[in-house]
Amino acid sequence: MISGRARLAICAWAATLTAACALLPLVEPSTWFLQAALLLAVQSGVGAVARRVPLARPLTVAAQALVTLLTLTLVFAREHAFAGLIPGPDALGHFAELLRQGGDDVSRFAPRRRCPTASG
């Protein structure tokens, strides 16, 4: 039988992926969705294990943050990291560049509201 906390973690994972479905038509290739599902599952799994140990809440959050950073480094900045896993200044710079590019894309492709003119 699944505990209430495990059900909550599964529902949070599913809700996050459901919200991410809105991005499917906007991002190519759509395989990013599977990547996101796996990374979220790893992060959720680490949180579930940390709560079973039990760790203090700040340590649980820290464990999840560390695993998230390591998995994101492995997937997106491997060539910029020590041993392909440990993020250093180059990997963090690469993440900053990816975030900048993402922000530029959001700004460029965001829908623009047209204000009605007074002359109508």
QUIPEDA-V742865 format. One line per field, one symbol per residue. ss: DSSP state (H for helix, E for strand, L for the rest). A space follows every 10 residues. Layout:
ss=???
This chain:
ss=LLLHHHHHHH HHHHHHHHHH HHHLLLLLLL LHHHHHHHHH HHHHHHHHHH HHHLLLHHHH HHHHHHHHHH HHHHHHLHHH LELLLELLHH HHHHHHHHHH HHHHHHHHHL LLLLLLLLLL
